[in-house]
Amino acid sequence: MFLQNALLIVFFAAVMFPAKACSSADPDNSNAKAAVSPTPPTSPDTGEAKGEREKMDVLTQKIIAKDPSAILLAKQIGSSAATSLKPLAKHEDPVVREIALRCLEQSGGENVAEVFADALTDESSSVKIAALAGLNTHLTPSVYNQLLQAFDQLDTFPEGQQQIALLLGRMESANQDDLRQRYSRERDPVVNEGLVAALAKLGDANAQAKFAAGVENSKDRERKRYIDYAEYINQQWAARALAPVLLDKSEMLRIGVDGLPGAVPEYLRACDLAVNVIAKITGTTFSFPVNGRTNYTDDQLMEVRQFLVR
């Protein structure tokens, strides 16, 4: 820092006092004055740029120190942080890699999707999960082939394959045959669910029929996944496919608040979750308020069923 300050002093001295250097060589001092250019004003961005560099230094230090608060700082800095974050996504320490990816998810930046896609095959499960989260936020068609390759390599990580399938289904330009081929040779039921949901979202009629049958035949945790898949597909036919779930009063999702009994129901049932998703997909306004904290009455559930069969 001392050397840097010294160089800055020399630089500004040379800029501010050129006339003295010229006066002994030029007897006509007026000519010397005419040759001197006005001192350029200090850029108003200098202080701001320095502040940004300091923030980046602090961000890097936090990540190396494995400090999760780096994620909030990365969000504050924004896309300009990506240049410093990308190399840290390949750091030798998996915790550092994970935090760097979490930071990138918050900061965004140019070509970050490729960084997340590269990390899908990381040896660390936590890094892979962070990469999937980043792609959910920053997915672009440019990583299509990377996703296919990662899917094929993650045969010991079925949840990852399921999530990759859902990412592929979000790309309108995806080749349905790529997903059909993988479905034909896949044996894990959760992965196949993801492939069916993805193909159904892309418009494959057979997949849509399989999805509707899957909803009707599902129960317990499997049924909860199908409700989530319907929300992911976000199409009118998927809302109608949830009709059988409106008869299911199985407890599915705990939302009760400890210490505040009665503030909300202890659990949302399958039928409650279905109403919430149906209203979200269709944009319908029912005669009762739809929210994420209600056990709907039998009359309200009947109203939704009648709406679906219109």
N, C-alpha and C positions, 0 to 999 in steps of 0.2 A: 504493500500500500504506500510506503514511504517513497519507493522508487517511482510509482505511478504519479504521486503528487508532485515529485520533483520534475518529472517530464512535463506535466501539465503547466508548471510554473515557467519552464523554459519556453514552451510553445507559446503561451500567452505573452511572454516578454518579447518574443520575436515578432509577434503580430502587432503588439501595441507600440513598440518603439523602433520601427524601421527607419524613421527619419534620421535618428542619431547615427545609425550605421552608415548612412549615405552622405552625411554632411561633410565629412572630411574629404571625400572623394569628389564632391561636386561643389565648386566654389560658389555657384549660384544657388543659394539656399532656397530661393523661390521655386526653382525647377525641382528641387528635391521635394518640396512640399506638394508640388503639383503631382509628383509621381506616387505619392502615398495614397493608397486607397483607404476609404473610411473603415474603421474597425468594425468588422461584422458583429451584429448583436448576438448575444448568447441565445441559443435556441431555447424557447420556452419549454420544450419537451425534455431538456436535459435532466432536470430534476425528476420528472415523471419516469423517464427511462431508467434512471438510477434506482428509483424506488421499485420498479418492476424487477430489475435484476436482483435486488436485495430479496424481494419476495421469492424469486425463483431459487435463490441460494438457500433460503430458509426452508422452502418446500423440499428441496433435495435432501437437506440435512434431516428433516423430519422423517422422510421415507427411509433413509438409510438407518435411522435410529428406530425404525419400526413403530413410529408414532401415528396412531390412527387419525389424529387431528389433522394430518396432512390432507385428508380427503376434503375437509371443509375449506382449507386454504386453496386447494386446486380448483374448487368450485368458484371461489372468489376471484382467482386469477383469470380463469376462463381459458379459451382455446389456445392462447399464447403459451400455456404451460406444456402443451403437447411435445414440443421439441425436446424439453428436458426430461419428460416422463417416459418417452419411448425407449431410450436406452435402459432405463431402470426396469422396464418390463422384461428384460433379459438378464437381470442381475443373477448372480450365483445363488443368492439366498431366496428361497421360495416365498418367505414372508414379505420380503422387499418387493418381489415380483407381484404378489397379490395386491399389496397396498398401492403400487404404481398403477395397476390396472383399475383399481377402485377409483383412484384419482383421475385417470383418463376418462372413466365413465362420467365423472362429474364435470370435467373441464371440456370434453370434446376436443375437436381439432381436426386438422386435415389428415385423411387416411388413417384414422384411428381404428376403423373396422378391420383393416388388415392386421393390425397389432393384436386385436382380440382374437381374430381367427387363427393367427399363428400360435396363440397360447392355448388353444383348445386341446392340443395334444401334449401339454406340459405334464411332467411326471407328478406334479402335485395336484391333488384333487381340489384343494382350495383355489389354486390358480385357475384351474379349468372352470370352476364355478364362477369365479370373478370374470373370466372371459365371456362366459355365456350371458352374464348380467350386462356386460358392456355391449354385447351384440344386440341384446334386446332393446337397448337404447339407441345404438348407432348403426343399425343394420343398413347395408347398402348392397346392391346387386353385384358389386365388384368382387365380393368374397364368395360368390356362389360355388365355384370350383373348390375353394378351400374348405367350405362346409361339407361338400360331398366327400372329400378326402378324409376330413376329420371324422365324419360319421363312420366310414369304413374302418378307421383305426381304433375306434373307441368301443370295441366289442365287449370289453370288460367293464364298461361304464354305461349301462343301459339308460339311466336317467339322462346322461349327456346326449346319447343318441336321440332320445325322445325329444329333447329340447332343440337339437339341431334340426330334426324333422320339422318341428313347428316353425323354426326360423325360415327354413326353405319354403314352407307353405305361405309365408308372408310375401314372397317375391312373385309378383304377377308374371314375371318372365321365366319362372322356373319350368324346367322340362318335366312334365308329369311322368314320363317314362323312367326318369332317373329314380323317382320315388317308388314307382310300381315295381321296378326291378329289385329294389332293396326290400320292399314288402314281401315279395315272393320268396325270398330266401331267409327272412327274419323269423326267429323262433320266440323271441322274448315278447310277451303280451303287451307290456308297457310301451316298448318301442313300436310295436305294430299299431297301438292306439294312436301314438303320435303321427305315424305315417298316414293312417286313415284320416285323422283330423286334418292334416296338411293337404292331402289330396282332395278331401271334401271341400275345403276352403278354396282350392284352386278350380273347383267345378267338376271333378270326376263324379259321374252319376253313380257308379258302383260304390265308390267310397261313401257317398252321401247315404246310400241305402244301408251300408254296413254300419255307419255311424248311428242312424236312427234305430237300427236293431240293437246296437250296443247300448244305447240309452235305455231302451225298454228292458233289456235283460240284466242290466247292471244293478248293483246294490252296494251299500256301505261305502268304503273308500273309493271303489271303482266308480260308483255313481257320482261321487263328488268330482272325480276327474272329468267325467263326461259333462257335467254342468260347466266346469271350467273350460272344456274344449268348445262347448257351444258359445260361450262368451268370446273365445278366441276366434271362432269362425265368423261370428257377428253377421249372420245372414238370416233372412226371414225364415227360410226352411228349417234352420237349426233351432230357432225359437219354437217352431211348431213341434219339432222332434222332442221337446222337453215336456210335452203334454202328459205323458205317463207319470212323470216325476211329481206333478201337482197332487197326486194321490198318496205320495210317500211322506209320512210324518216322522221318519227316522231322524234322530238328532245327528247333525252333521258337523256343525262348526260352533265351538264355544266362543261366546262373546261377553259372557258375564264379567263384571268388574268386581274383584275382591274388595270387600269393605263397603261396597255400595249395592247391597241387595235390592232388587226390584228396579234399578235404574234402567236396565235393559234385560231381555230374556237371557237365561243362562246359556241356552243353545239356540241357534238357528237350525231349523229342520230342512230336509231336502226340498220340501215344497216351498219353503220361504226363499231359499236360494234360487229356485227355479223362477219364482215370480220376479225376483230382482233382476235376473238376467233377461227374462222375456221382456220386461219393461224397458230395459236398457237397449236391447237390440231393436225392438219395434218402435221405440219412441212413443209408445201409447200412454195416454193419461187415463188412469182408471178412476173409479168413483172414490177411491181411498188413496191415501198417500203411500207411495212405495219408497222404502228406504232399506238400509242394511241392518236394521235393529228391531224388526217386528216379526212376531209370530202371527201370520195372517189368519183370519177367521175362515170357517168353512164357506160362508157366503162369498167372501172375497176370493177364495181359491176357485169357487165355482164361476165367478165372473171372469176370471182369467181363462179358465178352460173354455167357456163359451166364446170368448174372443178368439181363441185359437182355431175353433172349428168354423168360423164364419166363412 
